[in-house]
Amino acid sequence: MTRVYLLLLLAASPALAQFSSAIQGTVTDSSHAAVPEAKVVVKNEATGIVRETLTNLEGYYRVSSLGPGTYTVTVEKAGFNTKEETSIPLALSEVGKVDIALTVGAVSERVDVKEQAVLVETEQGRVSGRIEGSQLRELPLNGRNILNLIAIQPGIVGRGLSAGLYSGGGSDSFSGETQPAVYASGQRFEGNNYTLDETSANGEARNGVTNIVPNSEAVEEVRVVANNFSAVDGRNPGAQVQMQTKAGTNQFHGVGAYYFLNNTLAARQVFDPAALPSIRKHLYDFAGGGPIIHNRTFFFASFEGLNQGGARTANATVETPQFRDFVLQTRPTSIAAYLLKNFKPIGDPTASIRDIGSPQPGVNKFSSTPDGIPDIGTVFYTPAAFRNAYQVSLRIDHELRPGKDRIYGSYFRTTNRTLSGGVRPQFDAPQDEFTYFGNLNYTHTFSSNKINEIRAGAIQLVGRPDLRKHLEVPGVNITGSSGFSGALYPSGWWQTSFDFKDVFSWVHNTHNLKMGGELRRMRGSAQNTSNYIPTYGFANVLDFADDEALSMNRLVNPATGTPATLFSQLRNTEWALFIQDDWKVSHNLTLNLGLRYEVFGTYNDKENTLRNLVLGPGNNELQAIASGKVDYVPQFAPTYYKNFNPRLGFAWDPTGRAKMTVRGGYGIVNDRMATLPVENYRGNPPLVAQASLGLLLGTPSFTYSLGDPTKTYAGYPVDPALQLGLDANNGIKGARVSLTTVDPTLRTPYIQNWFFGIQRELFSGTVLELNYIGSAGRHLFNSINLNRYAGDLLATGTFHGLNPSFAAISMIQSTSNSIYNGMTISLKHAFQRGLTLQGNYTYGKAIDDTDGETGTTGWQDAWNQRAERALAGFDVRQRVNIAGLWETPFFKDRGHFALAHYVLGGWQLSGVTILDSGTPVTVSNGAAFKLDPTGKINLGGDYNGDNSGGDRPNAPLTQIQTSGFTRTQFQNGLFPVSTFPAPLPGTDGNLGRNIIRGPGFAQVDLALSKTFRIGERVNATLRGDAYNALNRVNLNNPTLDLNSNNFGKSTSQNTPRLMQVGLRVRF
């Protein structure tokens, strides 16, 4: 249904992109007096579309709702010469300043001036960066994913997307969920917000995710606002990533491109020097646009396709042909014989072949005496793997009534089919993923100073694995050998979000007002059926041969014992009201004043099946959890209605010549909860429970069988023992299950951010920017297991917990805080003499007690949050990034040197460099609690004995090195385990979180291209890209689990050098 909605949305109106930019200025005469009621005409040079207005009594004018492009501004006034300034560049979400000085004369006399771009931001108090179209086309872009370039913008730290040779989704433009690891102004990456043509492109399952990444040929430019954005924008507190699609113009233009990458163009890893398995990646791009009706209607369309095949070599332990023949001959009617005959491994073992014993009657009974045949061994194989994907887009711009009504929409569809095969190819099944995006915008101009814009958009992500062919095969897990993957019953996920926004713009004197509202509606459904069909466990391959299962696991309704699935249908509504006033106080001072009111609602389930922990009576939280009961609830927590977000910014031009600005700002922004952290409520009782039966669990009686897809419950028996029953707290009788819950007093997080900075044009085309940036987060989300207390295991080693009905009770709370202070120095050189260059240096410090909102946070003590306050896991003390393009100046024209032109002319070198000082890591112990025979010494981990691992030890008795390690130290080991003493049993270690600084990062990506002109209108460019061109070994963070044999060592690295070749033809 949603797909039909999106198609109707496109058909109902042609499409266009964001029109969030403006041109403003002051018109004066030769004595610097204001010229009122002068006619100002702003014309888009590519489309011919015109906007008109009049100056007010102060000579001030503003033309809003413009798209990025190049403009001409013409000013007319009786008694003055007509003044025309041309070639005025305007970027996405930018306010361009164009002051006009008129001279006395006849209107018929024209004075034409080619405007030079103003590089200093004189009208907005914000920290932002712009990714221009030339950067998207020419910079080395791994995976051709435009979001990689977010990492080189001011106010941003992080390394973006990792795209290795064998990378799957997320490294290119085809994944349904892309989550760049970039952090703006000290915020979590889950705080980033993505819009495409000013409509939400965000995922609902995870924050900081976009469901659609437009291909690079469809994008005009990207704006990244890292701090102090307008009250018109909200939803998340991190970077506002605004993607702008290309539009058609009055001339037809297009492009076709092909890129190729394979294993022969890649370097090997230090930790795996063997030859790289074969892989091929073919990427195709086609895009073009032009006029449908000149000066009125335009189109632009694009297609990008991917064909990828190949995978890394894997290994697995499988049965030998001799063992298979033995079972078929001696047990021909067994389930084992059926499985071994019909689902052979991809190859026979060639290493570690061994005879492990003889089958014996009885569960978990076998003889270690060899039976004379090899039973199992290791097979090395290359699994079947491919990734085929494509993306199509269409955009149409149309002026209904020129100068009065504009209507547009845009449409994207991405299809992604992926296969990641296993050792038994009969069970291989591809997974399909589809993304649909649609956007509709109608703008009406009431007068030259009043404009209303209505937007409606929708985005949908659908994922569904192919239904496996063998539903008759259950899950079979065999200790010490590869099992049988069994059947995956129909499952998938469906996320749909709708976004509606109305913005009324009014230029009143020197106030540029925007006011309006936004409504977002989310529908998220997910079904997981992995345990609808039973999974059987075997002690070894010998018991498997005798059909003697040790255990059975199945998801059931505990009241009836019938099979169940994990199914959720979350719904939510969010809305906001806002007003923004960009007040031109004087010709050289602008104040950006705003207020946003945002309500995020609270999730509910369409079928009213939300299950949450209902806190019981008690004098404190521990007692309330101890007496709590899981039950059906209408919503997790009440909606919070006190989210008032003021915004303040200023931009002051001391000289009035647009050569220097002093800017600053302060704002409050809220954050929201995604669906994934709460979605696991679907596994809570009393509706469903994971049932486990077996000899070691005291319930040895169950039936092991194949299924029949034509029968009820796929033909698998329903054992009476699966009717588990419920206790007084709606826990499972005889078993303790884990819960995912939400604090019923949950608050909406809020973040304060601020900055102060100076921009200065050093010389023509070069701007230096210095900023102090800060932020403070309050009531941030975390997820903590609260069903524990220190000392629980001390007496007998048995887990009790606070609430005896449940195991872990992971509760999502809003109790975390953060603080960030940083400095950025930026230098940008606009295109001159063939050179474009930008660089950023960041020095900062991020502190928090929880790094992210998803997953269960590893606090060593659930009731000692203060001990977790430390450097954030994403803290990067120092960071440098540089990006540049250089076009060689030699023999640009043929002239008398045609041969030299073809050989030496048309070359371009571009590159991106990222350097950082590394992120911090925590020393912990992942071992379980284990008392020695005396009962006084803990030989394992879980030092405080609360049945939750990952505790930190005590600090070393002597001072140790915590940063500045060499590569040799990381590879050989930083410390021995004995460096960190264990605390007394039942107590928390006093070692802080994140005290060790991991390896730094240094990567240089380069691209070299040669352009050939073919006739007057066609250019062909050959290019080669090298990612990590210097093949620098960028080690990943070391393992600092005291229970690991690799403690203190880095055992893997980031992507080694990759090389890619391509051809791009443009007309």
VOBAVO-961289 format. One record per residue (C-alpha): x, y, z. Coordinates in steps of 0.25 Angstrom, whole numbers, padded with zeros to 4 digits, always signed. Each point is the difference from the previous one (the first is absolute). Layout:
<sites>
XYZ
...
</sites>
This chain:
<sites>
+0000+0000+0000
+0011+0010+0003
+0007-0003-0013
-0013+0004-0007
+0000+0013+0009
+0014+0003-0005
-0003-0002-0014
-0013+0008+0001
+0008+0011+0007
+0009+0001-0012
-0011-0001-0010
-0008+0011+0007
+0011+0010-0002
+0013+0002-0007
+0012+0000+0009
+0011+0010+0005
+0010+0001+0011
+0003+0009+0012
-0003+0015-0001
+0006+0004+0013
+0010+0011-0005
-0002+0015-0001
+0006+0012-0005
+0000+0013+0008
+0006+0013+0000
-0001+0015+0001
-0002+0010-0012
+0007+0014+0002
+0003+0012-0008
+0014+0006-0002
-0001+0007+0013
-0003-0013+0007
-0015+0004+0003
-0010-0011-0001
-0008-0001-0013
-0015-0004+0003
-0009-0007-0009
+0010-0004-0010
-0004-0012-0009
+0010-0012+0003
-0001-0012-0010
+0007-0013+0003
+0002-0009-0012
+0006-0015+0000
+0010+0000-0011
-0002-0015-0003
-0016+0000+0000
-0004+0014-0003
-0009+0000+0011
-0002+0014+0006
-0004+0006+0014
-0004+0014+0003
-0001+0009+0012
+0001+0015+0004
+0010+0006+0010
-0006+0005+0013
+0002+0014+0007
+0014-0004+0005
+0003-0005-0015
+0000-0014+0005
-0004-0012-0008
-0001-0015+0001
-0004-0010-0010
-0002-0014+0006
-0004-0014-0004
+0012-0001-0010
+0007-0012-0004
+0015-0002-0001
+0006+0005-0013
+0005+0013-0007
-0008+0012+0000
-0001+0014-0006
-0005+0012+0008
-0006+0012-0007
-0004+0013+0007
-0009+0011-0006
-0004+0013+0005
-0005+0013-0007
+0011+0010+0000
+0011-0010+0001
+0008-0009-0010
-0005-0015+0000
+0011-0008+0007
+0002-0015-0003
+0009-0009+0007
+0002-0014-0006
+0006-0013+0003
-0004+0000+0015
+0002-0014+0006
-0010-0004+0010
+0003-0013+0008
-0010-0009+0007
-0007+0006+0013
+0008+0012-0002
-0004+0015+0001
+0008+0008-0010
+0003+0014+0002
+0000+0009-0012
+0000+0015+0003
-0003+0009-0012
+0005+0015-0002
-0008+0008-0010
+0005+0012-0008
-0008+0011-0005
-0004-0002-0015
-0011-0005-0009
-0007-0013+0003
+0004-0004-0015
+0015+0001+0003
+0005-0013+0006
+0012-0003+0009
+0004-0015-0001
+0010-0005+0011
+0004-0015+0002
-0002-0003+0014
+0012-0006+0008
-0005-0011+0010
-0001+0004+0014
+0008-0011+0008
-0002+0006+0014
-0014-0004+0006
-0006+0013+0004
-0014-0003+0003
-0001-0013+0008
+0006-0004+0014
+0003-0015-0002
+0011-0009-0003
-0002-0007-0013
+0007-0006-0012
-0003-0002-0015
+0003-0012-0008
+0000+0006-0014
-0004-0007-0013
+0014+0000-0005
+0005-0007+0013
-0011-0011-0002
+0005-0002-0014
+0015+0001+0001
+0004-0004+0014
+0004-0014+0003
-0013-0006+0005
+0001-0014+0005
-0013-0008-0004
-0004+0013-0007
-0008+0003+0013
-0002+0015+0001
-0001-0001+0015
+0015-0003+0002
+0002+0015-0002
-0007+0003+0012
+0013-0003+0008
+0007+0011-0006
-0009+0011+0004
+0003+0010+0012
-0005-0004+0013
+0000-0014-0003
+0009-0012+0005
-0001-0014-0004
+0004-0009-0012
-0013-0001-0007
-0003-0013-0007
+0010-0012-0001
+0000-0006-0014
+0009-0012-0002
+0002-0009-0012
-0011-0010+0005
-0009+0011+0007
-0015-0002-0002
-0011+0010+0003
+0003+0014+0006
+0013+0002-0008
-0007+0004-0013
-0014+0007-0004
-0008-0013+0001
-0002-0004+0014
-0013+0002+0007
+0007+0005+0012
+0012+0009+0000
+0006+0005+0013
+0013+0008-0002
+0009+0000+0013
+0001+0015+0001
-0002+0009+0012
-0004+0015+0000
+0003+0009+0011
+0002-0012+0010
-0013-0007-0003
-0002-0014-0002
-0001-0005-0015
-0015-0004+0003
-0003+0015+0001
+0003+0003-0014
-0012+0004-0009
-0001-0003-0015
-0009+0008-0010
-0002-0002-0015
-0006+0012-0007
-0004+0005+0014
-0008-0012+0003
+0004-0010+0011
+0009-0012-0006
+0002-0006+0014
-0002-0014+0004
-0009-0003+0012
+0006-0013+0005
+0013+0007+0004
+0003+0015+0002
+0012+0006-0008
-0004-0009-0012
-0005+0004-0014
-0008-0010-0008
+0003+0007-0013
+0014+0004-0005
-0002+0007-0014
+0011-0004-0010
+0011+0011-0003
-0005+0003-0014
-0014+0004+0006
+0005+0010+0010
+0003+0014-0002
+0006+0003+0014
-0001-0003+0015
+0000+0009+0012
+0005-0005+0013
-0004+0009+0012
+0008-0004+0013
-0005+0010+0010
-0011+0010+0002
-0010-0003-0011
-0013+0007-0002
-0013-0002+0008
-0006-0005-0013
+0009-0012+0001
-0001-0010+0012
-0003-0015+0003
+0015-0003+0003
+0011+0008+0007
+0012-0005-0008
+0004+0004-0014
-0011+0005-0010
+0004-0006-0013
-0008+0006-0011
+0001-0007-0014
-0004+0008-0012
-0003-0007-0013
+0003+0005-0014
-0010+0007-0009
-0002+0001-0014
+0003+0013-0007
-0003+0007-0014
+0011-0009-0006
+0000-0015-0001
+0012-0006+0007
+0004-0014+0005
+0011-0009+0004
+0003-0015-0001
+0011-0006+0009
+0006-0014+0003
+0008-0004+0012
+0008-0013+0002
+0007-0006+0012
+0005-0014+0003
+0010-0008+0009
+0012+0002-0010
-0001+0015+0003
+0000-0002+0015
+0011-0001+0011
+0001-0012+0010
-0002+0002+0015
+0011-0001+0009
-0007-0011+0009
-0005-0008-0013
+0011+0000-0010
-0006-0011-0008
-0004+0003-0015
-0013+0007+0000
-0012-0008-0006
-0006+0004-0013
-0011+0012+0001
-0005+0009-0011
-0008+0013+0002
-0006+0007-0012
-0007+0013+0003
-0008+0007-0011
-0006+0015+0000
-0009+0007-0010
-0007+0013+0002
-0005+0012-0008
-0010+0011+0000
-0005+0012-0008
-0012+0008-0003
-0014-0005-0003
-0005+0014-0001
+0011+0011-0001
+0000+0009+0012
-0011-0007+0007
+0001-0016+0000
+0012-0008+0002
+0004-0015+0003
+0012-0007+0005
+0001-0016+0001
+0011-0009+0005
+0003-0015+0000
+0011-0007+0008
+0003-0015+0000
+0009-0009+0007
+0005-0014-0003
+0009-0007+0010
+0004-0014+0001
+0010-0007+0009
+0003-0002+0015
+0012-0003+0009
+0004-0014+0002
-0006-0007+0013
+0002-0013+0007
-0009-0009+0008
+0000-0013+0007
-0009-0010-0008
-0002-0015-0001
+0009-0009-0009
-0005-0008-0011
+0003-0013+0007
-0009+0005+0012
-0011+0003-0009
+0001-0013-0007
+0000-0007+0014
-0013+0006+0004
-0007-0002-0013
+0004-0015+0000
-0003-0003+0015
-0011+0010+0003
-0007+0002-0014
-0014+0004+0006
+0006+0010+0010
-0002+0015+0000
+0015+0001-0001
+0001-0008-0012
-0011+0009-0007
+0008+0012+0004
+0014-0005-0004
-0005-0005-0013
-0008+0012-0005
+0009+0011+0006
+0014-0003-0002
+0011+0011+0003
+0005+0008-0011
+0013-0008+0000
+0006-0012+0008
+0010+0003+0011
+0015+0001-0003
+0006+0003+0013
-0001-0004+0015
-0007-0013-0004
-0002-0008+0012
-0007-0012+0006
-0007+0005+0012
-0007-0014+0005
-0011-0009-0002
-0015+0003+0002
-0007-0007+0012
-0015-0001+0004
-0005+0011+0009
+0000+0015+0000
+0014+0006+0002
+0006-0013+0001
+0011-0005-0010
+0013-0007+0000
+0013+0007-0002
+0006-0013-0006
+0003+0002-0015
-0010-0006-0009
+0010-0002-0011
-0005+0011-0009
+0003+0015+0000
-0012+0008+0005
+0002+0014-0002
+0010+0010-0005
+0002+0015-0005
-0004+0004-0014
+0005+0013-0006
-0010+0006-0010
-0005+0013-0007
-0015+0002+0003
-0010+0004-0010
-0001+0015+0001
-0005+0011-0009
-0006+0014+0001
-0009+0005-0011
-0007+0014+0002
-0005+0012-0007
-0006+0013+0003
-0009+0009-0009
-0004+0014+0002
-0008+0011-0007
-0002+0015+0003
-0009+0010-0007
-0001+0015+0003
-0012+0008-0005
-0005+0014+0001
-0015-0001+0000
-0001+0015+0000
+0013+0007-0002
+0003+0008+0012
-0012-0005+0007
-0001-0015+0002
+0011-0011-0001
-0002-0014+0002
+0010-0012+0000
+0002-0014+0005
+0012-0010+0000
+0000-0015+0000
+0011-0010+0003
-0001-0015+0000
+0012-0009+0004
+0000-0016-0001
+0010-0008+0006
+0002-0015-0001
+0011-0007+0008
+0004-0014+0002
+0010-0004+0011
+0001-0015-0001
+0005-0011+0010
+0006-0013+0000
-0012-0007-0004
-0005+0007-0013
-0013-0007+0000
-0005+0010+0010
+0006+0012-0006
-0011+0011-0003
+0001+0014-0004
-0005+0012+0008
-0008+0011-0007
-0001+0014+0005
-0008+0011-0006
+0000+0015+0003
-0010+0010-0006
+0000+0015+0002
-0009+0010-0005
-0001+0015+0003
-0011+0011-0004
+0001+0015+0001
-0009+0011-0003
+0004+0015+0001
-0009+0011-0001
+0004+0015-0001
-0010+0009+0006
+0008+0012-0002
+0015+0004-0002
+0002-0001+0016
-0010-0012+0003
+0002-0014-0004
-0006-0013+0005
+0006-0014-0003
-0006-0013+0003
+0007-0013+0000
-0004-0014+0001
+0010-0012-0001
+0000-0015+0003
+0011-0010+0001
-0001-0015+0001
+0010-0011+0002
-0004-0015-0002
+0009-0012+0003
-0004-0014-0002
+0009-0013-0001
-0004-0010-0011
-0008-0011+0006
+0009-0012+0001
-0003-0012-0008
+0001-0010+0011
-0010+0003+0011
+0001-0015+0003
+0013+0002+0006
+0001+0005+0014
+0012+0008+0006
+0011-0010+0004
+0012+0004+0008
+0011-0010+0002
+0011+0003+0010
+0013-0001-0007
-0005+0000-0014
-0009+0008-0010
-0014-0003+0002
-0012+0003-0010
-0006+0014-0001
-0014-0005-0001
-0012+0008-0004
-0003+0015+0002
-0015+0001+0000
-0005+0013-0007
+0006+0012+0006
+0004+0014-0003
-0002+0015+0004
-0008+0012-0005
+0003+0014+0004
-0008+0011-0005
+0001+0015+0005
-0008+0012-0005
+0005+0014+0001
-0009+0013-0002
+0005+0014+0002
-0006+0014-0002
+0009+0012+0000
-0005+0014-0002
+0011+0011-0003
-0003+0015+0002
+0010+0011-0002
-0004+0011+0009
+0009+0012+0000
+0013-0006+0003
-0006-0012+0007
+0000-0013-0008
-0010-0009+0007
-0002-0015-0002
-0011-0007+0007
-0008-0012-0001
-0001-0015+0005
+0004-0014-0003
-0007-0013+0001
+0007-0014+0000
-0007-0013+0000
+0008-0013+0001
-0005-0015-0002
+0011-0011+0003
-0004-0014-0001
+0010-0012+0002
-0002-0015+0000
+0011-0010+0004
-0003-0014-0001
+0013-0007+0002
-0004-0008+0011
-0015-0003-0004
+0006-0013-0005
+0008-0008+0011
+0015+0000+0001
+0007-0013+0005
+0013-0001+0006
+0010-0012+0000
+0012-0002+0009
+0008-0005-0012
-0001-0006-0014
-0001-0014+0006
-0013+0003+0007
-0005+0007-0012
+0002-0013-0008
-0009-0007+0010
-0011+0011+0000
+0003+0002+0015
-0003+0015+0002
+0005+0006+0013
-0009+0012+0000
-0011+0007-0007
-0003+0015-0001
-0013+0006-0005
-0007+0013+0001
-0014-0002+0006
-0012+0006+0006
+0003-0005+0015
-0015-0001+0003
-0003-0010-0011
+0013-0005-0005
-0003+0003-0014
+0011+0006-0009
+0001+0015-0001
+0008+0011-0008
+0006+0013+0005
-0009+0010-0006
-0001+0015+0002
-0009+0011-0006
+0005+0013+0006
-0007+0013-0003
+0004+0014+0004
-0004+0015-0003
+0010+0012+0002
-0003+0014-0003
+0007+0014+0002
-0003+0015-0001
+0010+0010-0003
+0003+0015-0003
+0013+0005-0005
+0004+0015-0001
+0012+0004-0008
+0001+0014+0004
+0009+0010-0008
+0002+0009+0011
+0010+0009-0008
+0007-0002-0013
+0011-0007+0007
-0007-0008+0011
-0010-0011-0001
-0007-0007+0012
-0005-0014-0002
-0011-0002+0010
-0009-0012+0001
-0009-0009+0009
-0004-0014-0003
-0010-0009+0008
+0001-0015-0003
-0008-0011+0005
+0005-0014-0003
-0012-0008+0005
+0002-0014+0005
+0000-0014-0007
-0013-0009+0000
-0003-0013-0007
-0011-0001-0010
-0005-0013+0006
+0002+0005+0014
+0010-0010+0004
+0011+0009+0007
+0006-0007+0012
+0008+0007+0010
+0005-0001+0014
-0011+0006+0009
+0008+0004+0013
-0005-0005+0013
-0001+0006+0014
+0012+0004+0007
+0008+0012+0007
+0010+0001-0012
+0003-0005-0014
+0006-0013+0005
-0012-0004+0007
-0009+0004-0011
+0008-0009-0010
+0000-0011+0010
-0015+0000+0001
-0003+0003-0015
-0008-0007-0009
+0000-0001-0016
-0014+0003-0006
-0007+0006-0011
+0001+0016-0001
-0007+0010-0009
+0014+0007-0001
+0014+0000+0005
+0000+0013+0007
-0009+0013+0000
+0003+0010-0011
+0008+0012+0004
-0005+0013-0003
+0010+0010+0005
+0010+0000-0012
+0002+0015-0002
+0013+0003-0009
+0005+0014-0001
+0010+0003-0010
+0009+0012-0001
+0011+0004-0010
+0007+0012-0005
+0009+0004-0012
+0007+0014+0001
+0009+0006-0011
+0009+0010+0007
+0004+0006-0013
-0012-0001-0008
+0008-0005-0012
-0003-0015+0002
+0014-0003+0002
-0001-0003+0015
-0011-0005+0009
-0002-0003+0015
-0010-0010+0002
-0006-0008+0012
-0012-0007+0005
-0007-0009+0010
-0012-0010-0001
-0007-0011+0006
-0004-0012-0008
-0007-0013+0004
+0002-0014-0004
-0009-0012-0002
-0001-0015+0002
+0001-0009-0012
-0008-0013-0001
+0012-0010+0001
+0003+0002+0015
-0014-0002+0004
-0004-0010-0011
+0004-0012+0008
-0012+0001+0009
-0005-0010-0010
+0008-0011+0007
-0006+0003+0014
-0010-0009+0007
-0011-0002+0002
-0003-0001-0015
+0013-0008-0004
+0011-0007+0006
+0013-0007-0004
-0002-0015+0004
+0012-0009+0002
-0002-0015+0003
+0011-0010+0002
+0007-0010+0008
+0009+0010+0007
-0012+0009+0003
-0008-0011+0007
-0010-0001-0011
+0006-0011-0009
-0013-0004-0007
-0003+0006-0013
-0001-0004-0015
+0011+0001-0010
-0006+0000-0014
+0000+0006-0014
-0012+0009-0004
-0011+0001-0011
-0002+0014-0005
-0014-0005-0005
-0005-0002+0015
-0003+0009+0012
+0012+0006+0006
+0008-0005-0012
-0002-0014+0005
+0009+0001+0012
-0006-0007+0013
-0005+0009+0012
+0006-0007+0012
-0009+0001+0013
+0013+0005+0007
+0000+0013-0008
-0013+0004+0008
+0009+0007+0010
-0010+0008+0008
+0002+0014+0007
+0003+0004+0014
-0006+0012+0008
+0009+0010-0007
-0003-0006-0014
+0014-0006+0000
+0001-0014-0006
-0001-0012+0010
+0013-0007+0002
+0008+0009-0008
+0005+0015+0000
-0001+0008-0013
+0006+0013-0003
-0009+0013-0002
+0001+0012-0008
-0007+0011+0007
-0001+0015+0000
+0000+0009+0012
-0014+0005+0003
+0005+0014+0004
+0009+0001-0013
+0003+0015-0004
+0003+0006-0013
+0015+0003-0001
+0005+0014-0003
+0013+0005-0004
+0006+0014+0001
+0009+0004-0011
+0008+0013-0001
+0012+0006-0008
+0007+0013-0002
+0009+0002-0013
+0007+0010-0010
+0001-0001-0015
+0010+0008-0007
+0003+0001-0015
+0015+0000+0000
+0001+0003-0015
-0008-0002-0012
-0007-0014+0000
+0006-0004+0014
-0007+0000+0013
+0005-0004+0014
-0011-0004+0010
+0003-0002+0015
-0011-0005+0009
-0002-0004+0015
-0011-0011+0000
-0007-0006+0012
-0012-0009+0004
-0006-0006+0012
-0010-0012+0000
-0010-0002+0011
-0010-0012+0002
+0007-0008-0011
-0005-0014-0003
+0007-0013+0005
-0004-0014+0002
+0004-0007+0013
-0002-0014+0006
-0006+0004+0013
-0003-0014+0006
+0013-0001+0007
+0008+0004+0012
+0014-0001+0005
+0003-0012+0008
-0011-0008-0005
+0009-0012-0004
+0009+0000+0012
-0007-0010+0009
-0002-0012-0009
+0003+0006-0014
-0015-0001-0003
-0007+0012-0007
-0012+0005+0008
-0002+0014-0006
-0010+0010+0006
-0012-0006-0007
+0000-0015+0000
-0009-0002-0011
+0009+0006-0011
+0015-0001-0005
+0005+0013-0005
-0010+0012+0000
+0006+0010-0010
-0007+0013+0003
+0001+0012-0010
+0002+0012+0008
+0003+0015-0002
+0010+0002+0011
+0013+0002-0008
+0008+0013-0002
+0011+0006-0009
+0009+0012-0001
+0008+0004-0012
+0010+0012-0002
+0008+0001-0013
+0007+0010-0009
+0000-0001-0015
+0009+0008-0010
-0004-0001-0014
+0006+0005-0013
-0007+0000-0013
+0005+0005-0014
-0010+0001-0011
+0003-0004-0014
+0011+0009-0006
+0011-0003-0009
-0005-0014-0001
+0001-0003+0015
-0011-0002+0011
+0004-0004+0014
-0006-0001+0013
+0006-0005+0014
-0005-0001+0014
+0007-0002+0013
-0008-0004+0012
+0005-0001+0015
-0011-0005+0009
-0004-0008+0012
-0013-0008+0002
-0005-0005+0013
-0012-0009+0003
-0004-0013+0007
-0007-0007-0011
+0005+0001-0015
-0013-0004-0007
-0015-0003+0002
-0001-0014-0006
+0005-0013+0006
+0002-0002+0015
+0010+0009+0006
+0011-0006+0007
+0000+0006+0013
+0007-0008+0010
-0009+0004+0011
-0015+0003-0003
-0001+0009+0012
+0013+0008-0001
-0002+0008-0012
+0010+0010+0004
+0012-0010-0001
-0003+0000-0015
+0002+0015-0003
+0013+0000-0009
+0005+0003-0014
-0010-0004-0010
+0003-0012-0008
+0000+0010-0013
+0009+0010+0007
+0010+0005-0010
+0010+0010+0006
+0006+0005-0013
-0004-0002-0014
+0004+0006-0014
-0007-0002-0013
+0004+0006-0014
-0007-0001-0013
+0005+0006-0013
-0002+0001-0015
+0011+0005-0010
-0002+0001-0015
+0013+0001-0007
+0002+0013-0007
+0008-0006-0012
-0005+0001-0014
-0015+0001+0003
-0003+0005-0014
+0005-0007-0013
+0006+0013-0006
+0012-0004-0008
+0004-0011+0009
-0011-0011-0002
+0009-0012+0003
+0004+0007+0013
-0014+0003+0003
-0005-0014-0001
+0012-0006+0008
+0002+0011+0011
-0013+0007+0000
-0012-0003+0008
+0006-0007+0012
-0006+0001+0014
+0005-0004+0013
-0009-0001+0013
+0002-0006+0013
-0006-0001+0014
+0008-0002+0013
-0005-0003+0014
+0009-0001+0012
-0004-0002+0014
+0006-0004+0014
-0009-0012+0003
-0011-0003+0009
+0000-0005+0014
-0002-0015+0004
-0004-0006+0014
+0007-0011+0007
-0010-0010+0005
-0002-0015+0003
-0010-0008-0008
+0002-0013+0008
-0012-0005+0009
+0001+0000+0015
+0008-0012+0006
+0003-0002+0014
+0012-0009+0004
-0003-0012+0009
+0002+0009+0013
-0011+0009-0005
+0008+0012+0003
+0007+0003-0013
-0006+0003-0014
+0008-0007-0010
-0009+0006-0012
-0006+0013-0003
-0013+0007+0004
+0008+0005+0012
-0012+0006+0007
-0008-0013-0001
-0012+0006-0006
-0001-0011-0011
+0003+0011-0011
+0014-0001-0006
+0009+0010-0006
+0005+0006+0013
+0012+0009+0001
+0012-0004+0009
+0007+0008+0010
+0010+0011-0005
+0015-0005-0001
+0008+0002+0012
+0010+0008-0008
-0002+0011-0010
-0001-0006-0015
+0000+0005-0014
-0014+0003-0005
+0002+0007-0013
+0011+0002-0011
+0002-0015-0002
+0008-0004-0013
-0005-0010-0010
+0009-0011+0005
-0006+0002+0014
-0014-0002-0005
+0004-0012-0008
+0008-0007+0011
-0008+0004+0012
-0001+0013+0008
+0000-0007+0014
+0000-0013+0007
-0013-0004+0006
+0007+0001+0014
+0001+0015-0002
-0015+0001+0005
-0003-0006+0014
-0013-0006+0003
-0009+0007+0011
-0005-0007+0012
-0012-0009-0004
-0013+0008+0001
+0006+0013-0003
+0002+0009-0012
+0013+0002-0006
+0006+0014+0001
+0005+0001-0014
-0006+0011-0008
-0008-0002-0013
+0007+0003-0014
+0014+0002+0006
+0009-0006-0011
+0001+0008-0013
-0001-0009-0012
+0008+0001-0013
+0000+0013-0008
-0006+0000-0015
+0007+0006-0012
-0006-0002-0014
+0003+0007-0013
-0010-0003-0012
+0004+0005-0014
-0006+0001-0013
+0007+0003-0014
-0008+0003-0012
+0002+0004-0014
-0011+0007-0008
-0001-0001-0015
-0010+0009-0008
-0008-0006-0011
-0006+0010-0009
-0006+0013+0006
-0009-0006+0010
+0006-0014+0005
+0011-0002+0010
+0005-0014+0004
+0008-0002+0013
+0009-0012+0003
+0003-0001+0015
+0007-0008+0010
-0003+0000+0015
+0008-0005+0011
-0006-0001+0014
+0011+0000+0011
+0009+0002-0011
+0013+0000+0009
-0005-0014+0005
+0002+0005+0014
-0003-0011+0010
-0012+0006+0009
-0001-0010+0011
-0014-0001+0007
-0001+0002+0015
+0007-0011+0008
-0007-0011+0008
-0001+0004+0014
-0008-0011+0006
+0009-0007+0011
-0007-0013-0003
+0006+0000-0015
+0012-0007-0004
+0002+0013-0009
+0000+0009+0012
+0007+0013-0004
+0001-0003-0014
-0005+0006-0013
-0004-0012-0009
-0006+0007-0011
+0001+0012-0009
-0008+0010-0008
-0001-0001-0015
+0013-0002-0007
+0002+0007-0014
-0011-0002-0010
+0001+0005-0014
-0011+0003-0010
-0001+0004-0014
-0011+0008-0007
-0005+0007-0013
-0010+0011+0000
-0006+0006-0012
-0007+0014+0001
-0008+0008-0010
</sites>
